[in-house]
């Protein structure tokens, strides 16, 4: 099972742990690169192929209303 998270490094929310943000329908939203549509998936593991293509993942603190777009970089 894949579990995605991001730890905020700077600013007022430094140290906060962000998890994939789920919309009202329970789907995880990925923002497409220029010219590509947004994608909605149900499982965290389904996000990986899109992240490798340059999509950004909406992430938020549990219970928060707003979400941040987080881009992922491949480990070298």
C-alpha positions as CSV (number, residue, x, y, z in Angstrom):
1,X,0.0,0.0,0.0
2,X,1.3,3.4,-1.0
3,X,1.0,6.3,1.5
4,X,1.9,9.7,0.2
5,X,2.7,12.7,2.4
6,X,4.6,15.9,2.4
7,X,6.1,17.8,5.4
8,X,6.0,21.6,5.0
9,X,9.5,22.9,5.3
10,X,9.0,26.7,5.7
11,X,6.6,29.4,6.8
12,X,3.8,29.5,9.4
13,X,2.9,25.8,8.7
14,X,6.4,24.4,8.9
15,X,6.3,20.9,10.2
16,X,2.7,20.3,9.1
17,X,2.1,16.9,7.5
18,X,0.1,17.1,4.3
19,X,-1.9,14.1,2.9
20,X,-3.6,13.8,-0.5
21,X,-6.6,16.1,-0.5
22,X,-10.0,14.4,-1.2
23,X,-12.8,16.2,-2.8
24,X,-16.4,16.0,-1.6
25,X,-16.9,12.9,-3.8
26,X,-13.9,11.2,-2.0
27,X,-11.6,11.4,-5.1
28,X,-8.0,12.6,-5.1
29,X,-7.4,15.4,-7.5
30,X,-4.3,15.8,-9.7
31,X,-3.6,19.0,-11.6
32,X,-2.4,18.3,-15.2
33,X,0.6,20.1,-16.8
34,X,-0.3,22.8,-19.3
35,X,-2.7,21.4,-21.9
36,X,-3.6,18.2,-20.0
37,X,-6.8,17.8,-18.1
38,X,-7.1,17.4,-14.3
39,X,-7.5,13.7,-13.2
40,X,-9.5,12.3,-10.3
41,X,-8.5,8.9,-8.8
42,X,-9.8,6.9,-5.8
43,X,-6.7,5.3,-4.5
44,X,-3.3,6.9,-3.6
45,X,-1.5,4.2,-5.5
46,X,-3.3,5.3,-8.7
47,X,-1.6,8.7,-8.5
48,X,1.9,7.4,-9.2
49,X,1.8,7.2,-13.0
50,X,0.4,10.7,-13.2
51,X,3.0,12.1,-10.8
52,X,5.8,10.6,-13.0
53,X,4.2,12.5,-16.0
54,X,4.5,15.8,-14.2
55,X,1.0,16.1,-12.6
56,X,0.8,18.0,-9.3
57,X,-1.1,16.5,-6.4
58,X,-3.5,18.5,-4.2
59,X,-2.5,18.0,-0.6
60,X,-3.8,19.3,2.7
61,X,-3.7,18.8,6.5
62,X,-6.5,16.4,7.6
63,X,-9.6,18.4,8.2
64,X,-8.4,21.5,6.4
65,X,-10.5,23.2,3.7
66,X,-7.8,24.5,1.4
67,X,-5.3,22.4,-0.4
68,X,-1.8,23.1,-1.9
69,X,-0.5,21.8,-5.2
70,X,2.6,19.7,-4.6
71,X,5.0,18.5,-7.4
72,X,7.1,15.5,-6.9
73,X,10.6,14.9,-8.0
74,X,12.1,11.5,-8.8
75,X,14.9,10.4,-6.5
76,X,18.2,10.2,-8.4
